[in-house]
């Protein structure tokens, strides 16, 4: 049995189910490691990172309750107010399917202009084969090379550079890296 294909199929289904609910309530963008995995990079992950636009409490309650109705649970808390308070404090929360432990969807509100830019420039990336919004390849490469910098992140960036070698805008990557330095590495 090819474990990578099975894992990816589970992740794809999980992401599709989750974003099909989220997109009814707000704009979102899938970021980080899952972007590389969705483009053929073989590596494990137990979580998918998603940034959603900031919502007022009422709108977030509707989203949270819709997720609960569709079988998702928040690991940090059951009640929407507590979960919303975490997000407002720029903390992430994790949702899983009821009765499972993995995969997890790590959810964050936009916290600065860099996150807002990711929402504004989000794209559906046909090479992934998924009908979901991702942050741009340039944003993923810049974040992994300038901010995250772990060995796994550098390999993700290298993989995305190879897959999109003819399409990458280095000027855009450098612009984003400058913003990362200004906003996140000060």
C-alpha positions as CSV (number, residue, x, y, z in Angstrom):
1,X,0.0,0.0,0.0
2,X,1.3,3.4,-0.9
3,X,1.1,5.4,2.3
4,X,1.8,8.8,0.7
5,X,-1.2,8.5,-1.6
6,X,-3.5,7.4,1.3
7,X,-2.2,10.2,3.5
8,X,-2.7,12.8,0.7
9,X,-6.2,11.5,0.0
10,X,-7.1,11.9,3.6
11,X,-5.6,15.4,3.7
12,X,-7.3,16.4,0.5
13,X,-10.7,15.2,1.7
14,X,-10.2,16.9,5.1
15,X,-9.2,20.2,3.5
16,X,-12.0,20.2,0.9
17,X,-14.6,19.5,3.7
18,X,-13.3,22.2,5.9
19,X,-12.9,24.9,3.3
20,X,-16.3,24.2,1.8
21,X,-17.7,25.3,5.1
22,X,-15.3,28.2,5.7
23,X,-15.9,29.8,2.3
24,X,-19.6,30.3,3.1
25,X,-18.6,32.6,5.9
26,X,-15.3,34.4,4.9
27,X,-12.3,34.5,2.7
28,X,-9.5,32.1,3.6
29,X,-6.1,31.0,2.3
30,X,-4.3,27.7,2.8
31,X,-0.6,28.3,3.6
32,X,2.7,26.6,4.5
33,X,3.5,22.9,4.3
34,X,0.3,21.7,2.7
35,X,1.1,23.9,-0.4
36,X,4.2,21.9,-1.1
37,X,2.5,18.6,-0.3
38,X,-0.4,19.4,-2.7
39,X,2.2,20.0,-5.4
40,X,3.8,16.5,-5.0
41,X,6.3,16.9,-2.2
42,X,6.5,13.7,-0.3
43,X,6.6,14.5,3.4
44,X,4.3,13.9,6.3
45,X,2.1,16.4,8.1
46,X,-0.6,16.2,10.6
47,X,-1.9,19.8,10.2
48,X,-3.0,22.2,7.5
49,X,-2.5,25.9,8.1
50,X,-5.3,28.3,7.1
51,X,-5.6,32.0,7.6
52,X,-9.1,33.5,7.6
53,X,-10.1,37.1,7.5
54,X,-10.9,38.7,10.8
55,X,-14.5,38.2,11.7
56,X,-16.7,39.9,14.3
57,X,-18.0,37.7,17.0
58,X,-21.4,37.1,15.4
59,X,-19.9,36.1,12.1
60,X,-17.4,33.9,13.8
61,X,-20.1,32.2,15.9
62,X,-21.9,31.3,12.7
63,X,-18.8,29.8,11.2
64,X,-17.9,27.9,14.3
65,X,-21.4,26.5,14.8
66,X,-21.5,25.5,11.1
67,X,-18.2,23.6,11.6
68,X,-19.7,21.8,14.6
69,X,-22.8,20.9,12.7
70,X,-20.6,19.3,10.0
71,X,-18.7,17.2,12.5
72,X,-15.7,19.3,13.3
73,X,-14.6,20.1,16.9
74,X,-12.2,22.7,18.2
75,X,-9.4,21.2,20.3
76,X,-9.0,24.3,22.5
77,X,-12.7,24.9,23.4
78,X,-16.2,24.0,22.6
79,X,-17.8,27.4,22.9
80,X,-17.5,29.9,20.1
81,X,-16.7,32.9,22.4
82,X,-13.6,31.2,23.9
83,X,-12.4,30.1,20.4
84,X,-13.0,33.6,19.0
85,X,-11.1,35.2,21.9
86,X,-8.1,33.0,21.1
87,X,-8.2,34.1,17.5
88,X,-8.6,37.8,18.4
89,X,-5.4,37.4,20.5
90,X,-3.5,36.3,17.4
91,X,-3.4,32.7,18.7
92,X,-4.2,29.7,16.5
93,X,-6.9,27.2,17.1
94,X,-7.1,23.6,15.8
95,X,-10.1,21.8,14.4
96,X,-10.4,18.1,13.9
97,X,-13.1,15.8,12.7
98,X,-15.1,14.5,15.7
99,X,-13.7,11.1,16.9
100,X,-10.2,11.6,15.3
101,X,-7.0,13.2,16.3
102,X,-5.4,13.9,12.9
103,X,-5.4,15.6,10.6
104,X,-5.9,19.0,12.2
105,X,-6.8,22.4,10.6
106,X,-4.8,25.1,12.3
107,X,-6.8,28.3,12.0
108,X,-5.6,31.9,12.4
109,X,-7.1,35.3,11.9
110,X,-5.2,37.7,9.7
111,X,-2.9,39.6,12.0
112,X,-1.2,42.2,9.9
113,X,-0.9,43.6,6.4
114,X,1.2,40.6,5.3
115,X,-1.7,38.2,6.1
116,X,-4.2,40.5,4.5
117,X,-2.0,40.5,1.4
118,X,-2.1,36.7,1.3
119,X,-5.9,36.9,1.4
120,X,-6.0,39.5,-1.3
121,X,-3.6,37.6,-3.6
122,X,-4.8,34.1,-3.0
123,X,-5.0,31.7,-5.9
124,X,-6.4,28.4,-6.9
125,X,-3.3,26.5,-8.1
126,X,-4.3,24.1,-10.9
127,X,-1.1,22.0,-10.5
128,X,-2.4,21.0,-7.1
129,X,-5.5,19.5,-8.5
130,X,-7.5,21.0,-5.7
131,X,-10.3,23.6,-5.9
132,X,-9.2,25.6,-2.9
133,X,-7.4,28.9,-2.4
134,X,-3.7,28.9,-1.6
135,X,-1.3,31.7,-0.8
136,X,0.8,32.5,-3.9
137,X,3.8,30.4,-4.6
138,X,6.0,33.5,-4.1
139,X,4.5,34.1,-0.7
140,X,5.1,30.5,0.3
141,X,8.7,30.5,-0.9
142,X,9.4,33.9,0.8
143,X,7.9,32.8,4.1
144,X,9.8,29.5,4.2
145,X,13.1,31.0,3.2
146,X,13.0,34.2,5.2
147,X,10.8,33.5,8.2
148,X,10.5,29.8,9.0
149,X,13.9,28.5,7.8
150,X,13.7,25.0,9.2
151,X,15.2,22.2,7.1
152,X,11.7,21.0,6.2
153,X,10.7,24.5,5.2
154,X,13.8,25.1,3.0
155,X,13.1,21.8,1.3
156,X,9.4,22.9,0.7
157,X,10.7,26.1,-0.8
158,X,13.2,24.3,-3.0
159,X,10.4,21.9,-4.2
160,X,8.1,24.8,-5.1
161,X,10.9,26.6,-6.9
162,X,11.4,23.4,-9.0
163,X,7.7,22.9,-9.7
164,X,7.1,26.5,-10.7
165,X,10.6,27.3,-12.1
166,X,9.2,29.0,-15.2
167,X,6.5,31.1,-13.4
168,X,8.2,32.4,-10.2
169,X,8.5,36.2,-9.9
170,X,11.7,36.8,-7.9
171,X,10.9,40.5,-7.6
172,X,7.7,39.5,-5.8
173,X,9.6,37.1,-3.5
174,X,12.0,39.8,-2.6
175,X,9.2,42.3,-2.0
176,X,7.5,39.8,0.4
177,X,10.8,39.1,2.2
178,X,11.3,42.8,2.9
179,X,7.8,42.9,4.4
180,X,8.5,39.8,6.5
181,X,11.6,41.6,7.8
182,X,9.6,44.7,8.5
183,X,6.6,43.1,10.1
184,X,7.7,39.8,11.6
185,X,11.5,40.0,12.2
186,X,11.7,43.3,13.9
